[in-house]
Amino acid sequence: MLLKWMNFHIKKAGYKKTVTNFSTDVKDGEAYAYLLSALAPEHSSTTMIETTDPKERAKKVLETAEKLDCTRYVTSKDINEGSANLNLAFVAQIFQQRNGLSSNKVAPVVQDTPDDVEASREGRAFRLWINSLGIATYVNNLFEDVRTGWVLLEVLDKISPGSVIWKQASKPPIIMPFRKVENCNQVIRIGKELNFSLVNVAGNDIVQGNKKLTLAFLWQLMRTSILQLLKNLRSHSKDKEITDADILIWANNKVKESGKTSHIENFKDKSLSDGMFFLDLLSAVQSRVVDWNMVKKGEDDDEKKMNATYIITVARKLGCTVFWLPEDIMEVNPKMILTLTASIMYWSLQKHGPYEGPGPTGSAASQEALPEEEEEEVVEVEEEEEEELEAEAEAEAEAEAEAEADAEAEAEA
């Protein structure tokens, strides 16, 4: 892309040759001289092009580039010796500072495909999740920020302490492209050690910004983190891994114990779209937290969205870490459905005690072992907490309703 851009401008400036690489084709500095003359005529002199000494020309090229605020990562010697990586970095800097592209042209409107929309939503969820981990780097643009590999190494070190060989890693800003590849190769190596499915995936795929492969890697990273958290809350067999099936069994058992009839076969179950199973599950882990007067039947998309929005509100009020959007529930995105269920499970296990493994779980058995006075105290505390949560949920719902009404009124005006 940079070669195409460079050739476009130097051809307009009168340069007769075509640049095919960032080594031998630019080592005499002539192509740079024409490029800067085209992009920054106010800073260029004719002597930069007219001089026949490659060393002198390279020096003048760098002097002109400095006037465009291009930091000197290369020397005239680097240009004359045809250092490909350094010349690539130099051209990238020029492009960033003065690309010569018109901002007046109206770009054609490109409709997002369903895959693009889903990738954007998943990207948002992964960005929020990464930022919740407390790593040193704050992620603003997921697909750009992970391309250096550094952010992924920070996340891996958080999930699997000691797995990253930091002396072999390069911290941004990274000028040399191969340093990014080195970082991402280490990311892939650690992923394989964690038994991620990474068939035909290389570090360069992340560097190149392959969204599909990046999302697939991030999902495995997030899933591993979630399962580790749940594993740590088990009351026994701590060496045994928690599986997706364990989460599914726990959720169905919780709902069944509460007296509800909702049941799901898997995390792709289309019945999840109306939100009723999650509302039953939330009510099961904390009775009275759900205001059933606010729940809709979920017979159309509007009602499903209202239920999904309310689920997120209640989950957040409970203290669950929320990364999802209502659409993830409505469309039954299995990845986000799993993380939502796991988040509710994690909150419940922290609140009510460790996970005993697959099979019926419940507070009844544990309460039978309590003296009558202690049991009454537990009930009173739970009731107080439930009342507080219910009040908070109602307040937030009212605030959201008022905000929607104001927005509608403003739109009509």
Secondary structure, 3 states (H helix, E strand, C coil): CHHHHHHHHHHHCCCCCCCCCCCCCCCCCHHHHHHHHHHCCCCCCHHHHHCCCHHHHHHHHHHHHHCCCCCCCCCHHHHHCCCHHHHHHHHHHHHHHCCCCCCCCCCCCCCCCHHHHHHHHHHHHHHHHHHHCCCCCCCCCHHHHCCCCHHHHHHHHHHCCCCCCHHHCCCCCCCCHHHHHHHHHHHHHHHHHCCCCCCCCCHHHHHCCCHHHHHHHHHHHHHHHHHHHHHCCECCCCCCCCCHHHHHHHHHHHHHHCCCCCCCCCCCCHHHHHCHHHHHHHHHHCCCCCCHHHCCCCCCHHHHHHHHHHHHHHHHHHCCCCCCCHHHHHCCCHHHHHHHHHHHHHHHHHHHCCECCCCCCCHHHHHHCCCHHHHHHHHHHHHHHHHHHHHHHHHHHHHHHHHHHHHHHHHHC
